[in-house]
Amino acid sequence: MKDIQYYITPPHRCSYLEDRSARMVFIDPQHPVDEPTLSELSRQGFRRSGDFIYRPECHHCRQCLSARIPVHGFQPNSSQKRAIKNNRDLRMAVRPTRQATDVHYRLYERYIRERHADGDMYPPSREQFDKFLVESCTHSFFLEFWYTDQLLCVATCDELDDGISAVYTFFDPNFDKRSLGTFAILMQIDWVKQQGLSYVYLGYWVPEAPKMRYKSQFSPLEILVDGRWQVLQAPPTEQETRELIRNLSRPENISDYRRLR
């Protein structure tokens, strides 16, 4: 860890909140990263995307809070129990990401085109898919969910020494009623329990971003604030969320903002 070189990006538009600037700290892409190193970086709030290991470093906002589920204290709520019930007919399989096939890519392509056509990953390509989800610096695997011979959902995971990092989930857009995204997280929780490990790292929870609010529904949830993991025993109320956002916010550097115009 002491030998890792860190770099910071110039200001750019935030992916989560409109009219916000963002910066990312990332480690030297040439530095070899094994499972123990990635595990420690995850505990420090870093995230892997392909071979890019990064952490937001936005001093004016600080809303990108690393979140993890302590699996042994987790209890599903009523909607999560429905997701489990709705998907009892699915079969789960585990496959190393490097064994990805055209079946995986076609599902990913449909998911991006139909659900995220306004996002950074549109338009999808096989090269993008391989760099983002297949190639990895550590042991990564797919949790696959099949209905007979039809692949409905794939959760991409990185193995860590204390659990897994939930890298990305994609699923068949025609099966919205199954709540496949929620179901995939619940199955990752079960998988970690079966391995005798402790956490599912969910990436960043952004209190002010509507698309990220689903993460706070997994209780208890631990969030990394100022270098300390803190427990949310229940989803925060609107008032508690506003207070948290206020505590995390600082005056924005106007020069950073102007550079984005």
DAFENZI-V56284 format. One record per helix or strand. SS is the DSSP state (@ for helix, = for strand). FROM is the first residue (numbers start at 0). TO is the last residue. If there is no record, write none. Layout:
BEGIN
ss:SS from:FROM to:TO
ss:SS from:FROM to:TO
END
This chain:
BEGIN
ss:= from:5 to:7
ss:= from:11 to:12
ss:= from:20 to:21
ss:= from:23 to:26
ss:@ from:34 to:42
ss:= from:46 to:48
ss:= from:51 to:55
ss:= from:63 to:69
ss:@ from:70 to:72
ss:@ from:77 to:85
ss:= from:90 to:95
ss:@ from:96 to:98
ss:@ from:101 to:114
ss:@ from:125 to:133
ss:= from:139 to:146
ss:= from:149 to:159
ss:= from:162 to:170
ss:@ from:172 to:177
ss:@ from:179 to:193
ss:= from:198 to:205
ss:@ from:209 to:216
ss:= from:220 to:224
ss:= from:227 to:231
ss:@ from:237 to:247
ss:@ from:253 to:258
END
